Amino acid sequence: MTFGASGRPVRIALLGSGGSIGRQAVDVVEGLGDAVRVTALATGHQADLLETQARRLRPAVVALPGDPGAAGRLDLPVGTELVGGDDALVALAVRPDVDLVLVATGGIVSLRPVLAALAAGKIVATANKETLVAGGHLVMPLAARRASDVAGTSPGDPLADSLAWLRPIDSEHSAIWQCLAGESRSGVARLILTASGGPFLDASAAEIAAVTPERALRHPTWTMGAKITIDSATLANKGLEVIEAHWLYDVGYDAIDVVIHPQSVVHSAVLFVDGSLKAQLGTPDMRLPIQYAVTYPTRHPSPAPPPDLLATARLDFRAPDEARFPALRIARAAGRIGSRATTALIAADEVAVERFLAGSLDFPGIPRMLEDAVARFGGGPDQAPDVEALITLDREVRAAFAGQGGAS
């Protein structure tokens, strides 16, 4: 359903409520009042937080899949049920009292619930990069099929578009989605993803080699979780977003550019065939793209403050330096190989970031591990694997790199 179309609240399953995006999503849905209702809520391990959120939001069901023994400890409000089991996220995603599944979890664990939700006719709003980076070849055809079903009877309906079924929450992809509103896809010449450049934009190679986790976690403009903050520092996140853009907008890799923009005010842009450039500007606040995904196709007052161009004073842009930040190049190359390569890439990235934060891998070791993983595991003829093959590959890559000792 589109926001407000039925006269009843949009019923949301929020998967990953304990992370940065999940907590901000709770702020957004509370700000929208009676127009939305969270009917299902899940987080991985944070039992105390889940209890607090359940009391605030009064969902029908909750899940804590990372803590199987939580049932005896959780103090849930009357009327809220705990759902357990390996398929808890899928069970929440396909419930009949859910209209929209908001995916704020990390990792390939979200791929099954996303596919199940789309197959069940649910709208998916996702901040999970792995869903598209590993499974874009599985996810986007389902979203396109849903849109085609609507277009067959109501071609002017907002849901007659695959992006209304698979709604991006990343600020960059939300920006491109907003720039494409009302535009024909045949008029798109290039997509331009902006990147802040992270905290080491002007650092020398020697300085980058000596980076500590504490320094890498100090992002200059965004407040995010640890994983995406490190990915921003290496520019790996921008490489993953290039792959996402390829699947979301059906655009070739040669037509997707990355531009460094330190102020993080221009969130991305689209260049059209007539030479017009359309950009979306906003403050660096994830609540804005979260809310746009929930309320599409309408806009509502947001808790995010508007940008102040006079206070910003200047907007700078430059090309990324792929010699100092090779993760961007490695990710783009993996995307061109196919989905085995991109699955290996994201699995290795999770391990590399964990090891860097734990002190067993140096900062330049992160892109080295990504390149090694793509070379060792990313080849082969089957570059469009099914879900089971992707999950198996993810486990193999993690096992191969998690046990390596010492900084490399």
C-alpha positions in Angstrom: 0.0 0.0 0.0 1.1 3.6 -0.6 1.3 5.9 2.4 -2.2 7.0 3.5 -4.0 5.5 0.5 -6.1 3.0 2.5 -7.2 5.3 5.3 -5.5 3.1 7.9 -2.0 3.1 9.3 0.9 1.6 7.3 1.8 -1.5 9.3 5.6 -2.0 9.6 7.9 -4.9 10.4 11.2 -3.3 11.6 14.1 -5.8 11.3 17.3 -4.6 13.0 15.8 -2.1 15.5 18.9 -2.1 17.7 21.4 -0.6 15.2 21.9 3.0 14.2 19.4 2.9 11.3 16.9 0.9 13.4 17.0 3.4 16.3 16.5 6.3 13.9 13.6 4.4 12.2 11.9 4.2 15.6 12.2 8.0 15.9 10.7 8.4 12.5 7.7 6.2 13.0 7.0 7.8 16.3 7.1 11.2 14.7 4.6 10.0 12.1 2.0 9.3 14.8 -1.1 7.4 13.9 -0.2 7.2 10.2 2.1 4.2 10.9 2.1 1.3 13.3 5.0 -1.1 14.1 3.4 -4.5 14.2 6.6 -6.6 14.2 10.0 -5.8 15.7 13.3 -7.6 15.7 16.9 -7.1 16.8 19.8 -9.5 17.2 21.0 -9.6 20.8 19.9 -6.5 22.6 17.2 -7.9 24.9 16.9 -4.8 27.1 16.6 -2.5 24.2 14.0 -4.7 22.6 11.9 -4.6 25.8 12.1 -0.8 25.8 11.1 -0.5 22.2 8.3 -3.0 22.6 6.9 -0.9 25.4 7.1 2.2 23.3 5.7 0.8 20.1 3.4 -2.1 21.3 4.1 -4.5 18.4 2.1 -7.7 18.0 5.3 -9.7 17.8 9.0 -9.4 18.5 12.0 -11.5 17.7 15.5 -11.8 19.2 17.1 -14.3 16.8 20.7 -13.8 18.1 19.6 -14.9 21.7 17.7 -18.2 21.6 17.5 -18.2 25.4 15.8 -14.9 25.7 12.3 -16.2 26.1 12.6 -16.8 29.8 14.1 -13.3 30.5 12.1 -10.9 28.3 9.6 -8.8 30.0 7.2 -7.9 27.2 4.1 -5.8 27.3 0.7 -7.6 27.4 -0.3 -8.6 23.9 3.2 -8.8 22.5 4.3 -12.3 21.4 8.0 -13.5 21.0 8.7 -15.4 17.8 11.7 -17.7 17.8 13.5 -20.1 15.5 16.0 -19.8 12.6 13.3 -18.3 10.3 12.0 -15.7 12.8 12.9 -12.8 10.4 11.1 -14.5 7.5 8.1 -15.1 9.8 7.9 -11.4 10.7 8.4 -10.3 7.1 5.4 -12.2 5.7 2.8 -11.7 8.4 -0.6 -10.7 7.1 -0.6 -7.6 9.4 2.5 -6.2 7.8 2.4 -3.8 4.8 6.1 -2.7 4.7 9.2 -4.4 5.9 11.9 -2.0 6.9 15.3 -3.7 6.8 17.9 -2.2 9.1 19.9 -5.4 9.7 23.5 -5.9 8.4 24.8 -8.9 6.6 23.4 -11.5 4.2 21.0 -12.7 6.9 18.5 -10.2 5.4 18.4 -11.8 2.0 15.8 -14.5 2.8 13.3 -12.2 4.6 13.6 -9.6 1.8 12.8 -12.2 -0.9 10.0 -13.7 1.2 8.5 -10.3 1.8 8.5 -9.4 -1.9 7.1 -12.8 -2.8 4.3 -12.3 -0.3 3.4 -8.9 -1.8 5.0 -6.7 0.9 6.9 -3.5 0.2 10.5 -3.5 1.3 12.5 -0.5 2.4 16.1 -1.5 3.0 19.3 0.0 4.4 21.0 -3.4 4.0 23.7 -3.3 1.3 24.2 -7.1 1.2 20.7 -7.7 -0.1 21.5 -6.1 -3.4 25.3 -6.5 -3.5 25.0 -10.3 -3.2 21.4 -10.9 -4.3 20.5 -8.1 -6.7 19.9 -10.7 -9.4 17.3 -12.3 -7.2 15.7 -9.3 -5.5 15.2 -6.9 -8.4 13.3 -9.3 -10.7 10.8 -9.9 -7.8 10.4 -6.1 -7.3 9.9 -5.6 -11.1 7.3 -8.4 -11.2 5.3 -6.7 -8.4 5.5 -3.4 -10.2 4.4 -5.1 -13.5 1.4 -6.6 -11.8 0.3 -3.2 -10.7 1.1 -1.5 -14.0 -1.1 -4.1 -15.8 -4.3 -2.7 -14.1 -3.2 0.7 -12.8 -0.3 2.1 -14.9 -0.4 5.5 -13.1 -0.2 3.9 -9.6 3.0 4.8 -7.7 3.4 1.1 -7.1 3.8 0.5 -10.8 7.6 1.0 -10.4 10.0 -1.5 -9.0 11.6 1.2 -6.7 8.2 1.6 -4.9 8.6 -2.1 -3.9 12.3 -2.1 -3.2 12.9 1.3 -1.6 16.4 2.3 -0.9 17.2 3.9 2.5 20.9 4.7 1.9 21.2 8.5 1.6 22.9 8.3 -1.8 20.3 5.9 -3.3 17.4 7.8 -1.7 18.8 10.9 -3.4 19.0 9.2 -6.8 15.5 7.8 -6.3 14.2 11.3 -5.5 16.0 12.7 -8.5 14.3 10.2 -10.8 10.8 11.0 -9.6 8.7 11.9 -12.6 11.6 11.2 -15.0 11.8 8.6 -17.8 14.6 6.1 -17.2 15.5 6.4 -20.9 16.5 10.0 -20.2 19.2 9.0 -17.7 22.8 9.4 -18.9 24.8 8.9 -15.7 24.4 8.4 -12.0 26.7 10.4 -9.7 27.2 9.0 -6.2 28.7 11.5 -3.7 31.1 10.4 -1.0 32.3 12.4 2.0 35.8 11.0 1.6 35.8 9.9 5.3 38.3 11.1 7.9 41.5 10.4 5.8 40.6 12.3 2.7 43.9 14.2 2.6 46.0 11.7 4.5 49.2 10.5 2.9 49.8 6.8 2.2 52.1 6.6 5.2 49.4 8.2 7.4 46.8 5.8 6.1 49.1 2.8 6.9 49.2 4.0 10.6 45.5 4.6 11.0 44.0 3.3 14.3 40.4 2.2 14.9 39.8 5.2 17.1 40.7 7.6 14.4 38.8 5.7 11.7 35.6 5.9 13.7 35.7 9.7 13.8 33.6 10.4 10.7 33.7 14.2 9.9 30.0 14.6 9.0 27.9 11.5 9.7 27.0 9.6 12.9 26.7 5.9 12.0 27.4 2.4 13.2 31.0 1.2 13.4 30.9 -1.1 10.3 29.7 1.6 7.9 31.9 4.2 9.5 35.0 2.1 8.7 33.6 1.3 5.2 33.3 5.0 4.7 36.9 5.5 5.8 38.2 2.9 3.2 35.6 4.0 0.5 34.5 0.4 0.5 31.0 1.6 1.2 31.0 3.7 -2.0 32.1 0.6 -4.0 29.2 -1.3 -2.6 26.8 1.5 -3.5 28.1 1.4 -7.1 27.0 -2.2 -7.2 23.7 -1.4 -5.5 23.1 1.4 -8.1 23.7 -1.0 -10.9 20.9 -3.3 -9.7 18.5 -0.6 -8.4 18.4 1.6 -11.5 19.4 -1.0 -14.2 22.4 1.2 -15.2 25.8 -0.2 -16.5 28.9 0.2 -14.4 30.5 2.6 -16.9 27.6 5.0 -16.3 28.0 5.2 -12.5 30.5 7.8 -11.2 31.7 8.5 -7.7 32.6 12.1 -6.7 34.1 13.2 -3.3 32.0 15.9 -1.6 33.3 16.6 1.9 30.4 18.7 3.1 27.8 15.8 2.6 25.1 18.2 1.6 24.6 16.9 -2.0 23.7 13.3 -1.4 23.9 12.2 -5.1 22.8 13.4 -8.5 21.5 12.2 -11.9 22.8 13.5 -15.2 20.2 13.4 -18.0 20.8 13.0 -21.7 19.9 16.7 -22.4 22.8 17.8 -20.1 20.6 18.7 -17.1 22.0 17.7 -13.7 19.5 17.0 -10.9 20.8 16.7 -7.3 19.2 16.1 -3.9 20.5 18.2 -1.1 19.9 17.7 2.6 21.6 17.7 6.0 23.5 14.5 6.9 20.6 13.0 8.8 19.5 9.4 8.0 16.0 10.1 9.4 15.2 11.9 6.1 15.8 9.0 3.7 14.2 6.6 6.2 11.0 8.7 6.3 10.9 9.2 2.5 11.0 5.4 2.1 8.1 5.0 4.6 5.9 7.8 3.4 6.5 7.5 -0.4 5.1 9.0 -2.6 4.1 11.8 -0.2 6.3 14.0 1.9 5.7 15.0 5.5 7.5 17.2 8.1 10.6 15.5 9.2 12.7 15.6 12.4 15.8 16.3 10.2 16.7 20.0 10.0 16.7 21.5 6.5 20.1 22.4 4.9 21.3 26.0 5.3 23.2 26.9 2.2 24.3 30.2 3.5 25.9 28.6 6.6 27.4 25.9 4.4 28.9 28.7 2.2 30.6 26.3 -0.3 30.2 22.9 -1.9 33.4 21.2 -3.0 33.8 18.2 -5.3 36.8 16.2 -6.4 37.7 12.8 -7.9 38.3 9.8 -5.6 42.0 8.7 -5.3 41.8 4.9 -6.0 45.5 4.5 -5.4 45.2 5.5 -1.7 41.7 4.0 -1.4 41.7 0.9 -3.6 38.5 -0.6 -2.1 36.4 1.4 -4.5 38.2 0.0 -7.5 38.1 -3.6 -6.1 34.4 -3.4 -5.5 33.6 -2.0 -9.0 35.7 -4.8 -10.5 33.8 -7.4 -8.4 30.5 -6.0 -9.7 31.6 -6.5 -13.3 32.5 -10.2 -12.6 29.1 -11.1 -11.0 27.3 -12.1 -7.9 29.8 -14.7 -6.6 32.5 -12.0 -6.7 30.3 -9.4 -4.9 29.2 -12.0 -2.3 32.9 -12.8 -1.6 33.6 -9.1 -1.4 31.0 -8.3 1.3 31.8 -11.4 3.3 35.5 -10.5 3.4 34.7 -6.9 4.2 32.7 -7.9 7.3 35.6 -10.0 8.5 38.2 -7.4 7.6 36.4 -4.6 9.5 35.9 -6.9 12.6 39.6 -7.7 12.5 40.7 -4.1 12.1 38.5 -3.0 15.0 39.9 -5.9 17.1 43.5 -4.9 16.2 44.5 -8.0 14.2 44.5 -6.3 10.8 46.0 -3.0 9.7 43.9 -0.4 7.9 45.5 -1.1 4.4 44.9 -4.8 5.1 41.1 -4.2 4.6 41.3 -3.7 0.8 44.0 -6.3 0.5 41.7 -8.8 2.1 38.8 -7.8 -0.2 41.0 -8.2 -3.3 42.2 -11.6 -2.1 38.7 -12.8 -1.4 37.4 -11.8 -4.9 40.4 -13.5 -6.5 40.0 -16.7 -4.5 36.3 -17.1 -4.2 34.7 -14.8 -6.8 35.3 -16.6 -10.0 33.5 -19.4 -11.7 30.8 -19.7 -14.3 27.7 -19.4 -12.1 27.6 -15.7 -11.3 23.9 -15.7 -10.5 23.7 -18.2 -7.6 20.5 -19.1 -5.7 20.1 -18.1 -2.0 21.5 -21.3 -0.6 24.6 -21.0 -2.7 25.1 -17.4 -1.7 24.8 -18.2 2.0 27.2 -21.1 1.7 29.7 -18.9 -0.1 29.4 -16.3 2.5 30.2 -18.8 5.2 33.2 -20.2 3.3 34.7 -16.8 2.8 34.2 -15.8 6.4 35.8 -19.1 7.6 38.8 -18.6 5.3 39.7 -15.1 6.5 38.5 -15.0 10.1 41.1 -17.5 11.2 44.1 -15.7 9.7 46.4 -14.5 12.4 48.3 -11.2 12.7 48.0 -8.0 10.7 48.5 -8.4 7.0 
